[in-house]
Amino acid sequence: MAQPRILILGAPGAGKGTQSANIADEFDVEHITTGDALRANKDMDISEMDTEYDTPREYMDQGELVPDDVVNAIVDEALSQADGFVLDGYPRNLEQAEELEDMTDLDVVLYLDVGEDELVHRLTGRRMDPETGDIYHVEYNPPEDPEVEGRLEQRDDDTEETVKERLRVYRENTEPVIEHYEEEGTLERVDGEQSPDEVWEDVKETIEDAA
């Protein structure tokens, strides 16, 4: 099949990163995330956009949120340079979804469907090795080395209170995006509570069926 243009949606902890990497390898497309696109285009000239700063880098250096208009322009630039892609982390709201329609035609819109209890379980079980930065999970992916296990730490953004707030913000902003694609009849739901390998089989089959 020709290189597909894929949008992948899902809450934090749904497995978008894992499945996006699989898609990029299997279908020879670029994995485009908002963060990567911002970093790759941080010196892009945005002086014509009547923004506070003239480049995205200045927002990032100040620790400020990059305005939606700038993010839209950067994603548009990244998509225009890719023959095929899996887009992950954008659109985050309905306005961005409408902007995306002007940028490109999508072949597949995937939604990794995972219940809130499972998302909380996945995210609160994550642990980081402070020496290497590697991420583990107390149940799904514990380290084999007892020494590594002994120094694992829970990140501040993986506590139950913080996770539930992240999921609340996600629902508030992104659920309208899911409803938008569902109403259009383009949304393909994948059961994200299966094992990663089973999720991948369903994702792969859904993309191939859309070709």
Secondary structure, 3 states (H helix, E strand, C coil): CCCCEEEEECCCCCCHHHHHHHHHHHHCCEEEEHHHHHHHCCCCCCHHHCCCCCCHHHHHHCCCCCCHHHHHHHHHHHHHCCCCEEEECCCCCHHHHHHHHHHCCCCEEEEEECCHHHHHHHHHCEEECCCCCCEEECCCECCCCHHHHHHCECCHHHCHHHHHHHHHHHHHHHHHHHHHHHHHCCEEEEECCCCHHHHHHHHHHHHHHHC
